[in-house]
Amino acid sequence: MSDTILAVRGVSKTYGSGQRALDAVDLDIRRGEIFALLGPNGAGKTTLISVVCGIVTPSSGTITVGGHDAIADYKPARAMIGLVPQELSVDMFETVMATVRFSRRLFGRSGHDAYLEQLLKDLSLWDKRDAKIMELSGGMKRRVLIAKALSHEPDLLFLDEPTAGVDVSLRRDMWKLIGSLRERGVTIILTTHYIEEAEEMADRVGVINGGKLLLVEEKTALMKKLGKREMDIALTDPMDAVPAELVEWHLTLENDGHTLRYVFDAQAERTGIPSLLRKLAELGIGFKDLETSKSSLEDIFVDLVKTKGVAA
């Protein structure tokens, strides 16, 4: 069995208006991984998901899901996919159980109440199984969307902004749920605005902007490769300006002149720190503390989008 569950090759989408929403996207998703697709509003995240799920027809390119051509062999490909959309898309007057059972049967599955019972229990929805959707809180409605997407036991689950608009405690619950789904062997692709979501859960990260996939990288390797470190030097006496003799280190003054900040590449052969500290001593600049910190995934993401690309 191939390790790749989803293969996207040269997929582009240009709408009738001339807007190019996707531009020759290539992407492989491995079985059992959690993949986070990051990008600002309008970057192409939802369009890419919609194309893979058969909601939007690509202008060019091919998509293969579990060995099935998602366009020519649509039914088996789509049966492998579960989608949790951003927008609530349920009948408000139906009960939770009826909604989930209907979704399961749409894919030709039997009622299989034992599976649905366990699914609703896992999502903390069992006690609400006979409640109408309209009676549920926003967080519970979001859980119903996930139950619908999982009702037919898909191998590949798309979560489009799964925790947008939910409170912090529910967001943490959702993270736990996503982790447990992965343990069961479900492959998960999520789009998110919350960088901490990707940092918390993803195995790999893709960054998309302007319809182009700028980068796909193992999360830890990405942070190691692109993550800058900062060193804050707490000065004994505040400064009005960085001395000209320190120009080669590109320092900035922070904290009303009480802190010198040096940004450096932790992976570089020479970080420049020893020579900087020697120069400070030569100039008689005293300091009382040194503190280093590393970039977050958010810093890396902002840098990537700002530069519209990344060096290999």
N, C-alpha and C positions, 0 to 999 in steps of 0.2 A: 504494500500500500504506500502510495506516495506521501511524503512528509508535507507536501503542499496541498492545502484544502481549497485555496482560492488563488487563481492566477489571472491577473489583469494585464493585458498587453496592448500598448498603444491606444488606450481608450481616450477619445476626445468627444466633447459635446459642444456644438455650436447651436444656439437657439435661432429661431426665425428672425429675431431682432438683430442678429449679428453678434450677440454676446457670446464669447467663448468661455464656457464655464469650466471645461476640462481641456487640458492641452497635453496629449500624448502621454498619459499616465501609465507607468509600468509598476506593478506591485505583486509580490508573492506573500501570502499569509500561510504560516505553518500551523499544522494541526495542534490544538491544545494551548496555543499561546494567547496572551492578552495583548492586543495591538492598539495603541492610542494614536488617533489621527488628530493632530493639532493644527489650528489655523484660525485667523480672525474671521469675523463675519464676512460672507461673500467669497471666501477663499476657494470653495468647491467641495467642502466636506460632505454636505448633504446631497449634492448632485452625484458625487461618486457612489455614495451608499445607494441612492435611488436607481442608478444605472445597474449596479450589481444585483439589486433586488427586483429588477424588471419593471420598475415604476416609470423610469425614463429610458428612452431608447438612445443608445450612443450614436454619434455621427460616424465614428470609425472605431476599429479595434475589436478585440475579442476578450471574452470573460469565460473562464472555466471554473466550475464549482464541483469539487469532488469528482473530477473527470468528465463532467457533463457540460456541454456548451450551453451557456446561460441564455442564448438567443435561439439556437436551432433545437436544443433539447431542453426547453424551458421548464416543463413540469417537474422532472426529477431534480433539476438544479434548484428550483424555487422551494421544493419540499425540504431541502437541506438547510434552508435559511429561516431564521426568526428575526423579525425587525421590531424594535421598540422605537416608534417615531417620537419626534419632539412634541407634536400636537396630540391632544387627546382625541382618539378616534373610536369611540364606543357608543352604543345605544344607551342613553342615560336611563331609560325606563326598564332595561333588562337587569336581571340579577347577575351577581358575579359569576356564579356557577354556570348559568345558561350562556353567558358571554364567552367563557373559556371553553365550554363544551362545543359551542358552535364553531369557534376557531379551529378546534381540533378536527372536527368533522369536515371542515372545508378542504382539508388535506387528505380526505379519505380514510382517516383513522377512526377506529371504533370509539365509543364513549369512554371506555377504560377508566372507570371512576376511581380505581385504586391509584392510578398515576396522577389524576387530577386532584385527588384528595391530598396526596403527598405534596404536590406542587403548591397548592393553596396554603398548606401548613408551613412549608418552607418560606413562603412570602408573607406569613402572618395574616393571611386572608381567610383562613378556614372559618373563623367565627363570623365572618361577614359574607359567607357564601350565598345566603338567601337575601342579602340586602341589595336594593337597587343601586346602580352606579351613582345616580344623582344624590344618594344619601351619604356618600363617602367623602372623606377629606381629600384634599389635593394629593397628599402623599399616598393615600390608599388607592386613588385612581391611577397613580403612576405605577403602583405595584400590579394593578389589574392589567395594564399595558404589557408589563413583563410576563405575567401569567399567560396572556393571549399569545405572545411571541414564542413562549416555550411550550405551548399546549400540544404541538405536534412533534415534540422531541427533536428539534433541529440540531444539526452538528455545528452550525455557524450562527452566532447571535450578533446582530448589529444593535448597538445602543447609541442613538443619536441624541447627544446632550442629555444623558439619563438623569442627571441630578439638577438640571436647570430649574431654578425656582423652588427647590425644596430646602427645608431647614437643615442645619448642620448635623443634627442627630440622625435624621433620616438619610442624609448623604452617607454617613458612616455605616448605617445599616445596609445601604445599597452596595457599598464597597465590599462588605462581608459577603453579601449574596453573590456578587460577581466572582469573588474568590472561590466560593463553594461550587459555583457552576463550572469553573475551570477544573476544579478537582474531579468533577464528574466527566471531564473530557470535552466539554463544550469549548469551542474556539470563540473568542470574543473580540470584536472590533468596536471600539467606542470613540466617538468624537466628543470633544469637551472643550469648554472655555476655562475650566478649572485645572490649572497646571498641576496642582497638588494631586489631582486624581490620577494623572498620568505618572507622576513621580511615585505615588503610593502603589499603584497596581501593575503598570504596564511592563511587559518584557521588552518590547520594542516600541519605538516612537517614530511616527512619520510626521513631517511638517509640510503642509500644503499652503500655497498662497498664489492668488491670481490664476487658479486652475492648474498650476504646475506643482508636482511633488518635488520639493526642494531637497529632501533628505529622508532616508530611512536608516535607522541605526539602532543597535542594542542600546537600551536606556543607559546602562552603566558605562558602556563604551563612549556614548555620546557625551555624557557628563564629564568623563575623564578626558576625552579628546578636545572638547570645546570649552570646558569649564575653566574659567579664569579664577585665580585666587586674589584676594585682597589682603594687604597687610596695613593695619592702622597703627601708627606710631603716636602714642600719647606724649605730647611735648611737655617738658618741664615749664617752659615759658611760651606763651602764645606768639604767633607770627602774623605779620600783616601781609606778607607775600612769600612765595617760595623763592629761596635764594637762587641766583643765576647759576651758581656752581652745581646745582642739583637738577639742571634742566634735562639731562639725558635720561633720567628715570621717569619723566612725565608725571610728577607727583601733583596731587591736588590738596588744597587746604580744606579741612572740614571742621565742623564743631566750633565755629567762630575763631578759627586759627589755632585751636588747641590740638588738632590732630592732623598729621600728615598721612595721606593715603597713597599707597603704592599698589597698582594692579599689575600682576605678573602671570606668566604662563607656568603653571606648576609642572608641566611635562618638559619644559625646556631644559637643555643641558646646563645652561647657566641662568639662574633666576634673577641675578643682579642684587640679591639681598646682601651678601657679605660686603660687596663693594659699596653699597649704599650706606650700610652701618659704619664702615670705615670712614667714608666721606663725612658723615654726620659728626663723628668723633673729631676729625681734622678741623671741621668748622666750629667746634665747640658747641654744637647744638645738643642739649641734653634732652633725654626722654625717660619717662618713668614706667612705660609699659608698651608691649607689642602684642597685637592680636591679629591672627589670620582667620579668614573665612573663605569658603568656596562658593562659587556661583550656584544658584538654584537652576532647575530646569527652566523656570520662567525667564531668568536672565538670558539663557541660551536661546530660548524661543524668540524673545524680543529682538535679539541681535540678528538671528537668522532672517526673520521677516523684514527687518529694517534694511538688510543688505540684499534682499531678494535672491539670495543664493548662498552657497557654502563651498569652500574649497574641499576637494577630495582628500 
